[in-house]
């Protein structure tokens, strides 16, 4: 649940919005008033060493998503929207192969020549979080390439697929 909220927060920070209605003047005034109110800082929760080990193994990050991308992390950050969408599909296929037997894993080798992503998946990569993070990078690139319609459609697809809604965080972990 935390992953979903953070990804939506990051999407909002980049100004990626998917809406088909126009807000009334009252709604805009209410929003402006809410934004003017300072947000209280949430308390930190210190993770234990075993919790940190699980988080490191299972959480996706820029580094782990860029791992296995042709050209590495630098190429991942510079890739165009078409390349990122293709890569996101490959990751989805890798997770599909993960649910099957070893024969399927051998087939997955073509999608992951370096074997790094396969190792992350076998190590406990959280499928939902990886796909959300990959979706974020893809939407961000669409937005930067000024493909706003495609960005909005992708945001709606991700929201629908993962059942994402907005809620307030109750704590923040380090």
C-alpha positions as CSV (number, residue, x, y, z in Angstrom):
1,X,0.0,0.0,0.0
2,X,2.9,2.4,0.8
3,X,4.3,1.9,-2.7
4,X,1.1,3.0,-4.4
5,X,0.8,6.2,-2.4
6,X,4.4,7.2,-2.9
7,X,4.2,6.6,-6.7
8,X,1.1,8.7,-6.9
9,X,2.8,11.4,-4.8
10,X,5.7,11.4,-7.2
11,X,3.4,11.5,-10.2
12,X,1.6,14.5,-8.7
13,X,5.0,16.2,-8.1
14,X,5.7,16.0,-11.8
15,X,2.3,17.4,-12.6
16,X,1.0,14.4,-14.4
17,X,-2.8,14.5,-14.1
18,X,-5.5,12.5,-15.6
19,X,-8.9,14.2,-15.4
20,X,-11.8,14.8,-17.8
21,X,-13.7,17.3,-15.7
22,X,-13.2,21.0,-15.1
23,X,-13.1,22.1,-11.5
24,X,-15.5,24.9,-10.3
25,X,-14.2,28.1,-8.9
26,X,-15.2,27.0,-5.4
27,X,-13.2,23.7,-5.8
28,X,-10.2,25.7,-7.0
29,X,-10.4,28.1,-4.0
30,X,-10.7,25.1,-1.6
31,X,-7.6,23.5,-3.3
32,X,-5.6,26.8,-3.0
33,X,-6.5,27.1,0.7
34,X,-5.5,23.5,1.3
35,X,-2.2,24.0,-0.5
36,X,-1.5,27.1,1.6
37,X,-1.7,25.1,4.8
38,X,1.7,23.7,5.8
39,X,1.8,19.9,5.9
40,X,3.0,18.5,9.2
41,X,6.1,16.3,9.0
42,X,5.3,12.6,9.6
43,X,7.2,10.8,12.3
44,X,10.1,8.5,11.2
45,X,10.0,4.8,11.9
46,X,13.4,3.2,12.2
47,X,13.7,-0.1,10.5
48,X,15.4,-3.1,12.2
49,X,18.3,-4.8,10.5
50,X,16.1,-7.7,9.3
51,X,13.5,-5.3,8.0
52,X,16.1,-3.4,6.1
53,X,17.4,-6.6,4.5
54,X,13.9,-7.5,3.3
55,X,13.3,-4.0,2.0
56,X,16.6,-3.9,0.1
57,X,15.9,-7.3,-1.5
58,X,12.3,-6.8,-2.4
59,X,11.9,-3.1,-3.2
60,X,12.6,-1.9,-6.7
61,X,14.7,1.1,-7.2
62,X,16.1,3.2,-10.0
63,X,19.3,1.2,-9.8
64,X,17.6,-2.2,-9.9
65,X,15.2,-1.2,-12.7
66,X,18.1,0.2,-14.7
67,X,20.0,-3.0,-14.1
68,X,19.5,-5.3,-17.1
69,X,18.4,-2.4,-19.4
70,X,20.4,-2.5,-22.6
71,X,23.2,0.0,-21.9
72,X,22.6,0.0,-18.2
73,X,21.3,2.7,-15.8
74,X,22.5,5.6,-17.9
75,X,20.8,4.4,-21.0
76,X,17.7,3.7,-18.9
77,X,17.5,7.3,-17.8
78,X,18.0,8.6,-21.3
79,X,15.7,6.1,-23.1
80,X,12.7,7.4,-25.1
81,X,9.1,6.4,-24.3
82,X,9.0,3.6,-26.9
83,X,12.1,1.9,-25.4
84,X,10.7,2.3,-21.8
85,X,7.3,0.8,-22.8
86,X,9.1,-2.2,-24.5
87,X,11.2,-2.7,-21.4
88,X,8.2,-2.6,-19.2
89,X,6.6,-5.3,-21.3
90,X,9.7,-7.4,-21.0
91,X,9.7,-7.1,-17.2
92,X,6.0,-8.1,-17.2
93,X,6.9,-11.2,-19.3
94,X,9.8,-12.0,-16.9
95,X,7.4,-12.0,-14.0
96,X,5.0,-14.3,-16.0
97,X,7.8,-16.7,-16.7
98,X,8.7,-16.6,-13.0
99,X,5.3,-18.2,-12.2
100,X,6.2,-21.1,-14.4
101,X,8.8,-23.8,-14.4
102,X,12.6,-23.8,-15.2
103,X,11.9,-24.3,-18.9
104,X,10.1,-20.9,-18.9
105,X,13.1,-19.4,-17.1
106,X,15.4,-20.6,-19.9
107,X,13.0,-18.9,-22.4
108,X,13.2,-15.7,-20.3
109,X,16.9,-15.5,-20.9
110,X,16.2,-13.8,-24.3
111,X,14.4,-11.0,-22.5
112,X,17.1,-10.7,-19.8
113,X,20.5,-11.5,-21.4
114,X,22.5,-10.2,-18.4
115,X,20.4,-12.3,-16.0
116,X,20.3,-9.4,-13.5
117,X,16.5,-8.9,-13.5
118,X,15.9,-12.6,-13.3
119,X,18.2,-12.6,-10.2
120,X,16.2,-9.8,-8.7
121,X,12.9,-11.6,-9.3
122,X,14.2,-14.8,-7.8
123,X,15.5,-12.8,-4.9
124,X,12.0,-11.6,-4.0
125,X,11.4,-8.5,-6.2
126,X,7.9,-7.3,-5.5
127,X,6.0,-7.5,-8.8
128,X,3.6,-4.8,-8.1
129,X,6.2,-2.3,-7.0
130,X,8.5,-3.0,-9.9
131,X,5.6,-2.5,-12.4
132,X,4.5,0.7,-10.6
133,X,8.0,2.1,-10.7
134,X,8.5,1.1,-14.4
135,X,5.1,2.7,-15.1
136,X,6.2,5.9,-13.4
137,X,9.4,6.1,-15.5
138,X,7.4,5.5,-18.7
139,X,4.7,8.1,-17.8
140,X,7.4,10.6,-16.9
141,X,9.1,10.2,-20.2
142,X,5.8,10.5,-22.0
143,X,5.2,13.7,-20.1
144,X,8.6,15.0,-20.9
145,X,8.1,14.2,-24.6
146,X,4.8,16.2,-24.4
147,X,2.7,13.1,-25.2
148,X,0.1,14.2,-22.6
149,X,-2.7,12.1,-24.0
150,X,-0.6,8.9,-23.9
151,X,0.6,9.9,-20.4
152,X,-2.9,10.4,-19.1
153,X,-4.0,7.0,-20.7
154,X,-1.1,5.2,-19.1
155,X,-1.9,6.8,-15.7
156,X,-5.5,5.6,-16.0
157,X,-4.3,2.1,-17.0
158,X,-2.0,1.9,-14.0
159,X,-4.7,3.2,-11.6
160,X,-7.2,0.6,-12.9
161,X,-4.7,-2.3,-12.9
162,X,-3.5,-1.7,-9.3
163,X,-6.7,-0.2,-7.9
164,X,-4.9,2.9,-6.8
165,X,-6.7,5.5,-4.6
166,X,-5.4,8.4,-2.6
167,X,-5.0,8.3,1.2
168,X,-2.9,10.1,3.8
169,X,0.3,8.5,5.0
170,X,0.3,7.6,8.7
171,X,4.1,7.2,9.0
172,X,7.3,7.4,6.9
173,X,10.1,4.8,7.1
174,X,13.8,5.8,6.7
